[in-house]
Amino acid sequence: MGTKFSKDEDIVPLSDLKSNPGKVVSHAQETHRPILLTSRGRGVAVVRSLKDYEEETEERAFMQGVVKGLMDLEDGREISLTEAKKRLAPAGRYCPVAHRFFRK
């Protein structure tokens, strides 16, 4: 799985980053596309806006949770909502899907 960098403005030599980092960061923030940094013609790193990175990270974590839940269902590992609440509430456990703690 790879990211395609089809636009020339999304491929930047490290020397350009060194001479004008603000321009590269602004471009990533405005376009919402990752910027491929190159050294001697080869990709070495990617610059992204913090907001885009955080959104993708949260989305990936959510999707991983969904996949894990579906696998649990297929394998017969399921409990009722009432039972889940009973298990979570006494311990005050954090639910990453609901993004909150469950307490008594």
N, C-alpha and C positions, 0 to 999 in steps of 0.2 A: 504494500500500500504506500503510495507516494504522492506528494503534492506536486502538481504541475505548475511550473513557473513559465507561463507562455508569453507574458508581456516583458519586453526588454527593461522597462522601468522597475520591474520587480526583481531584477538581478543586478546586484551592486557589488563592485570590487571592494575589498576591505580598505583600500586606499581612499575611496570616496567616503566611506564611513568615518575614517580617521579625520579627513579634512572638513566634513560637514555632517556631523552626527544628527543634528537637529532636523536637517532636510530628510534624512532617511527615516527617522522616527515619525516625523509629521506625515510622510507619505504612507507609512504603515497604518497610522491612526485614521487618516482620511479615506483611504481606499478599502480598509478592512481586509487587506490581503497580506500574507506573509512576504517578507523581503528576504531573498536568498543572498547571503554574503559569500563572495568567492575569493579565493587566493590562487593565483596562477591558473585561473580558468576553471577551478574545481570548487564545488560547493563545500563550505566549511561550517556555516551556521545559518540560523534563521532569526530574523527580528520580527516581532509581532507587537501589536499594541497590547498593553496589559489587560484592557477590557476584553478584547477578543480572546486572549489566552485564558482568562478566568472563565468566560462563558463556555468555551470549548471544554475546559477541564471539568466544569460542573456538568455539562451535558454528557460527557464521556462517563463520569461517575454514575449519573442517573441511569444511563443505558446499561452499564455493567450490572447495576442493581436489578434492573428489569430482566436482563438475561439470566442472572442468578436465580431470581424468583421463578422464572419460567422453567428453568432446569429443576428447581426444587419441586414444582408442581408435577412435572413429568416423572420424577422419581418418587412421587407419593409423599413428599415431605411438606405437609400443609397442616395448618391449624385454623380454628375459627377466629374471627375478629375478637370475640369475647375472650378467648384463651390468650390471644396475643396481648391484649390490654392487661390481663391479669399478670402475665409474665413480665411485662415492661414496667408497669406502674410502680410496684413496690421498690424496685431498684432505681427508679428515676433515670432510666436509660434514655440515651439519645437515639432518635429515629432519623437517619440521614435522608429518608424519602420525604418525611414531613418537615424536616429541618427544625425540629424542636425536641425538647425533653418531655417524656411522659412521666408524670408523678401521680401520687395518690390524690 
